[in-house]
Amino acid sequence: MVRRTVTATGRLLLGLLLVPLCLLAIAVTVFTLVVSATYLGLLLLPYAIRLNRGVASLARRNAGAWLGRPVTASYHPIRGGVLTRVRVVMGDPQTWRDLAFLAQHVVTGPFGAIPAIAFWGALGWALSLPLWWDALGPGHRIYLPWALDSWATVAVTVPLFMALVAAVGFRVVPLVAEGLAQLARSLLATPQHVRLAERVAEALDAHGYELRRIERDLHDGAQARLVSIAMRLGIAERVLATDPGKAAALITEARLSTEETMTELRGIIRGMYPPILADRGLPGAVEAAAYFVIAEALTNVARHSSAGKARVSVRRTENRLTAEVTDDGRGGADENGGSGLAGIRRRVSAFDGVTTLTSPPGGPTTLRVELPCE
C-alpha cells in the first residue's frame, strides 16, 4: 500500500510537470492555426502537431506505467508537400484527441497533484509536530482542535494524526492517479474500432501483396514452364512421323518439365496456406501467419544466405507466440533487396505483431517475430 501510494505520487507529480509542456504545445498550435491563412502558418502547422504528439507520448508513457499496460495510438504519417502535410494532420482524428487531452490536462494536472502534495505535507507536518510544540511552548493549538499541553498529549496526537492521514491518503492518492490515467487513456489511445479498421486495412494490404506475389510466381515460373511444355509437345507432334527418336526425346523433356511444374505449383499452394495445419485443425490465422514467416525465412536462407545450417525456434510465452529463424550464412540481409522480408513484416504487422531482423555482415542472421496469441 505504501509503495503504491509512493508510485501514485510520482505519477501525479510527473503529470504536474507536463502542464507547462501542455500550455506550450497549445500556445504553439493556436498560433499556427491563427496564421494558417498564410504560407508560414501552413508550413509550421505540422511541426506544431509533432510537438503535440511528443507531449501526448510522454503522457501515454506516464499513464501506461501506472495502468500496467501500454497506452498506444496510431497516427497518420506526416509526409508529402506542404498542403498534403496540413491535410494529413488536420484530418487525423488522433490530432484532435491529443489537443483535447492537452486542454483538459492543464486543469486536471494541477488538481490531481493536490491530494498527493497535501498527503505528504500532512505527514511531514505531523512528524515535525513535536518540534513546533517545543518551539512555541505548551498551550498552543497548532491548528488542532485541542491544545497540546504536555508531551504525553503530543505523543498521542502524532501517531493518531499520522494514522488518520495515512488511512485517507493511501486510498485517495492511488484513486486519483488511477482516475487521471484512465482519463488520459480514454483520450490518448486510439479507439478500438479505429484500430480494428486499421488492422483490417493492413490485413487486406498484406493479402493483396500475397496475391500479387502468387501471380508473379505463377507468371514467371509455372506459366513459363507450361508454355515450354506446349512448345515441346507441338514440335514432337510435327516430327513424330519423320523422326520418332527426336519426338520421344521431346516428350521425355516435356514429362520432366511437367513434374517440375507440379512441384513448383505445390510450393506456391503451400505458401498460400499450410495443409498440415488445416489437417490437424489448428484454429485461427496466427498459425498460418507463423507458418508463412518460417517458410519464407527458410526460403530466403536457401536462396540468399549461403548458409550451412538453419535453426527454427517456436515458443509461446503467456499471450505471445514467438518464432525465430537463425542461420549461419553471410548476413547482410536487406528488406529492400526483394528477399520477401518486407512481405513478412507486412503480414506480421497486420496482426499487431513485431518483426526484428538482426543480420550483420558475415552473419549470423536472426529473424524474430512476435504475434499476439490469446
N, C-alpha and C positions, 0 to 999 in steps of 0.2 A: 504493500500500500504506500509506504514512504517512497519507494523507488518510482512507483507510477506517478506520484504527485510531483516528485522532482523532475521526471521526464516531461510531464504535462506543463510544468512551469517553464522549462526550457523551450518547448514548442510555442507556448504563448508569448514568451519574450522574443523569440525569433519572428513571430508574426508581427509583434510591435515594431521590430526593426525593419520589416518590409513596408511599413506605412510610408516613410519618406520616398521609397522607390516607387510605390504606387502613385503618390502625388506627382512625382517627376514624370512617370510614364503618361499619366492622364494629361498633364500640362503640355507635354510634347505632342501628344495625339490631338488635343484640342487645337493647338496652334497650327499643326499641319492641315487639319480639316478646315480651319478658318481660311487659310491661304491656299487651299486646294484648287481654287479657281485659277491660280497662276501655275506656271510650269514648275516653279520652285516647290510649291506645295505638293504637286503630283510626284515630283522627284523624291521628296523627303518622306511622304506618307508610308511607303513600305518599310523604311528604316524605323519609323516610329512604331509600326506594328511589330517589327522584330524586337524592339525594346519591350513592348507589352508581353510578347511571348517569353522573353527572358525572365521578366519578373514573375509571370504566371508559372513558369517552370520551377522557379525557386519555391513558390507557394505549393506546387504539386509535391515536390520532394518533402517539404515540411509536413503536409497533410498525410502523405503516404507513409512517412516514417512513424507517425502516431497511429495511423489506422492499421499498420502492419501489412499493407498491400499497396502496390504502386498505383498512383493516380495517373492515368495515361490520357493523352489527347493526340489526335491526328490533325495535321494542318495541310492545307493545300500548299505545295511548294511555290515559293516566290521566285519566278524567273520570267524571262521574256523582256519585251520592251517596256517603256515607262507606263503606257496606258494598260498594257497587259498585266503588269505587276499590281497596278492600282485595282483593276477589276478582280484580280485573284484575292487580294487581301480584303476588299470590301464585300466580296461575295462569299467569303469563308465564314460559316456560322461560328466557328471557334473564335474568330476575331471579336465578335460581339459578346460571346460568353466570357472571354478574358477581360474585356472592358467592364462588363457587369461585375465581375469579381473585384477588379481594382477599385471600382467605385464603392462597393459595399465594404471592402476591407479597410478603407480609410476610416470608416466608422467602427466596424466590429473589432479591428485590430487593437486599438487603444482600450476599448471597453473589455475585450477579452483578457487583456493583461492585468486589469484592475484586481480581479479576485486573487490572482497569484501574488501580486505585489502586496496586497492587503494581508494575505495569509502569512507570508514570510515576515512582513513587517510586524504583525501582531505577535508572532512567535519571538522575534527579536526583542520587541518591547517587553514581553513577559520575562524573558531571560535577564534583561537589564533592570527589571523592577527593583531588585534589592539595592542596586547602585543608586537609582533615583530616590528610593526611600531613605537611604543612608545620607545622601547629599542634602535632601530637603528637610529631613527631620520628621519625627513622628507626628501623626495627626493629619497629614496631607492626604487628600483623597486620591490624587494622581489619576484622575479620570476613571475612578472606580466608584460604584455605588456605596461603598463603605470605606471607612478610614482605616489606614494601616497604622495601628498604634503600638505594634510590638513585632519583634522578629518572628514570633510564633504565627502572627497573622500573615506576615509576608511569606513564611514557609508554607502555609496552607494555600494562600492565594496563587502563588506562582504555578504549582503543578495543576491546580484546579483550572486556572485560566488557560494554561497550555493544553490541557486535555479537551477543554471546550472548543478552543480554536482548531485543534487537530481533528476533532470529530467532524467539524463543519468543513474545514479546508480539504481534508483527504477525500471528501465526496464532491465538493463543489469544483475544485480546480480541475481534476480529470474530466468531470462532466462538461465543463466549459470548453476544454481542449477538444473533447470528442465532438461536441456540437459544432464548433468552428471548423474542425477538419471535415465533418460531413457536409457542412455548407460549402466549403471550398471544393470538395469533390463533386457536389451537385452542379457547380458552375464550371469547373475547370476540366472535368472529364468529358470526353466525347460521349454523347448518349449512346445507349446500347443499340438502338435502331439504326443510328448513323453508322456505327461500327459494323453492324451486320450488313448494311448496304455496301459499305466499302469492301468488306471481305468477299461478298458475292461478286462484286465487280473484279476484284483481284483474282478470284477463282475462275471467272469467265475469261479473263485475260490469259491466265495460265492455261486454261483449256484450249483457247484459240491458238496459243503458241504451240501446244502439243499437236493440234490438228494440222497446223502448217508444217511442223516437223515431220509428222507421219506422211503428209502429202509429198514433202520433199524427198523423204526416203523412198517412197513408192516411185516417184518420178525418176529419181537419179539411179535407183537400184533395180527394183523388181520390174518396173516398166521397161527399162532399157534391156534387161535380160530377156523379157518376153518378146520384144521386137527382134532381138538377135536369134532367139529360138525360131520365130516365124520365118526369118530370112533363111536360116539353115534348112528348115523343112521345105521351103519353096525351092531352093536350089537342088535339094535332094530329089524332089519331085520331078524336076526338069531333066536331071541327069540319070535318073533311075534306069531308063531303057538303054542308054548308051554306055554308062559307066557305073555298074552296080556297086563296085567297091567304094568309089568315092561317095555314092549315095549312102551306103552303110556307115561310112565314117562320119558323114554329116549328121545322120540320125543319132549315132552314138554321142556326138558332141551336144546335140540338142537335148538328149536324155540327161546327160550330166549337168547341163546348164539348168534344166528343169528342176533337178534335185537341189541345186544350189539356190535357185529362186524360191523353192518351197522352204528351205532352211531360213532364208532371209525374211520371208513373209512371217514365219513363226516367231522370229525375233521381234519383228515390228508389232505383232499381236501381243506378245508378252510385255512389250513396252507400254501398251495401252492399258492392260490390266493383268495382274498376276493370276493365272489359272489355279495354281496350287492353293492360294489363299482363298479363292472362291470355293474350291472343292472342300476345304476344311471349315468353311463357314465363319471365318473371322469377320466381325462386323466393322462397318464404318469405312470412311475414306482415308483415315490416318494411316492404316496399314498399307493401303495402296500407294499413298504418298511416300511412306518409308521404303517400300519395295522399289518404287521408281528411283528414289535417291540412290539407293545402294546399287541398283542395276546400272544406272547412268554413271555413277562414280567408278564402278568396276570396268565399264566400257572405256572410260577415259584412261584408266590405268593401263588397260591392254593396248590402247591406240597411241597414247601420247607420252607415257612416263618412262618407258624402257625399264620398268621395274622387274625385279626378280621374284618378288612376292608381295602379297597384299593381305591385310587383316581386316575383318569386319567385326564390329562390336555393336550389339544392340542391347539396351537395358532400359528398365523403367524405374524411375525414382519418383514416388508419390504420384503426381499428376503430370509427369513429363516423360515422354519417350525420347531417348537419346540414341542416335545411330552415328557411328564413326567408321570411316574407311581410311586406312593408313597404308601407304606403300613406300617402298624403299627406292623409288625412282629418282630421276634427276631434278625434280622440283621445278620451281618457277612457273607453276600453273597460273593462268591468267583468265579471268572471267570474260574478258573481251576478245579472247582468242578463238571463239567459236567451238569450244570444247564441251558445251552443254551445261557449264556451271551456272550461267545466267538463268537457264531454264529451271535448274534445281532451286535456285534462290527464289524465283517467282512462285514455284509450286509450294515451297515451304512457307513463304510469306502469306500465301492465301489462307493458310491455317493458323495464322498468328505465330508461326514458328520462327526460329532463329537459325541462320546459317553462318558458320565460321570456317574460313579456309586458311590454313597455315601451310605455306609452300615456299620455303626459302630456296634460293638457287643451290643445287646439289642435294636437295631433299632433306629429310623425308617430307612427304605431303600428307596432311591430315585434313579430311573434310568431316566436319561435325555438324549435325543438325539436331535441333530440339523441337519436338512437336508436342502441343498440348494433348493430353490423353486422360480425359476424365474417367 
